[in-house]
Amino acid sequence: MNDDKQEAPEGEVTAAENAVEGATGKRSAAANRNIWMGTAVGIGSAAIVAALLYSKRRK
């Protein structure tokens, strides 16, 4: 029989393990860095869009 469970490669976290860690409030330093990087990219993108929209309105 085939086993439905798939193991993550060494050093990687499965979705189930990630959900448990997120529910308990424990995150690795790499996960925190990725969250902050995503936040910074989102804010930067919004700032660029706002600047472009504002510059086109002023003409």
Kinemage of the C-alpha trace (Angstrom):
@kinemage 1
@onewidth
@group {chain A} dominant
@subgroup {mainchain}
@vectorlist {calphas} color= white
{ca met a 1} P 0.000 0.000 0.000
{ca asn a 2} L 1.040 3.569 -0.588
{ca asp a 3} L 1.473 5.783 2.392
{ca asp a 4} L -0.296 9.159 1.945
{ca lys a 5} L 2.218 10.983 4.123
{ca gln a 6} L 5.062 12.687 2.328
{ca glu a 7} L 8.137 13.654 4.245
{ca ala a 8} L 9.746 17.018 3.656
{ca pro a 9} L 13.414 17.075 2.655
{ca glu a 10} L 15.811 17.634 5.498
{ca gly a 11} L 15.729 21.228 6.742
{ca glu a 12} L 12.283 21.972 5.273
{ca val a 13} L 9.029 22.135 7.200
{ca thr a 14} L 5.793 20.518 6.075
{ca ala a 15} L 2.569 22.531 5.906
{ca ala a 16} L 1.186 20.666 8.926
{ca glu a 17} L 4.268 21.418 11.011
{ca asn a 18} L 4.145 25.045 9.900
{ca ala a 19} L 0.482 25.310 10.946
{ca val a 20} L 1.290 23.896 14.382
{ca glu a 21} L 4.215 26.278 14.823
{ca gly a 22} L 2.075 29.216 13.694
{ca ala a 23} L -0.715 28.243 16.109
{ca thr a 24} L 1.690 28.039 19.036
{ca gly a 25} L 3.388 31.324 18.156
{ca lys a 26} L 6.787 29.736 17.529
{ca arg a 27} L 8.514 30.710 14.307
{ca ser a 28} L 12.064 30.335 13.151
{ca ala a 29} L 14.272 33.336 12.487
{ca ala a 30} L 14.093 32.589 8.760
{ca ala a 31} L 10.280 32.617 8.838
{ca asn a 32} L 10.260 35.968 10.640
{ca arg a 33} L 12.730 37.383 8.136
{ca asn a 34} L 10.536 36.188 5.248
{ca ile a 35} L 7.457 37.801 6.794
{ca trp a 36} L 9.244 41.132 7.226
{ca met a 37} L 10.680 40.938 3.702
{ca gly a 38} L 7.204 40.346 2.279
{ca thr a 39} L 5.838 43.245 4.296
{ca ala a 40} L 8.603 45.561 3.079
{ca val a 41} L 8.033 44.559 -0.546
{ca gly a 42} L 4.288 45.159 -0.174
{ca ile a 43} L 4.760 48.596 1.365
{ca gly a 44} L 7.351 49.543 -1.254
{ca ser a 45} L 5.070 48.440 -4.070
{ca ala a 46} L 2.181 50.459 -2.646
{ca ala a 47} L 4.415 53.527 -2.375
{ca ile a 48} L 5.516 53.202 -5.997
{ca val a 49} L 1.934 52.823 -7.224
{ca ala a 50} L 0.815 55.825 -5.172
{ca ala a 51} L 3.677 57.948 -6.520
{ca leu a 52} L 2.863 56.990 -10.111
{ca leu a 53} L -0.825 57.729 -9.667
{ca tyr a 54} L -0.069 61.062 -8.009
{ca ser a 55} L 2.396 62.110 -10.703
{ca lys a 56} L -0.100 61.405 -13.493
{ca arg a 57} L -2.822 63.435 -11.774
{ca arg a 58} L -0.628 66.520 -11.420
{ca lys a 59} L -0.095 67.043 -15.163
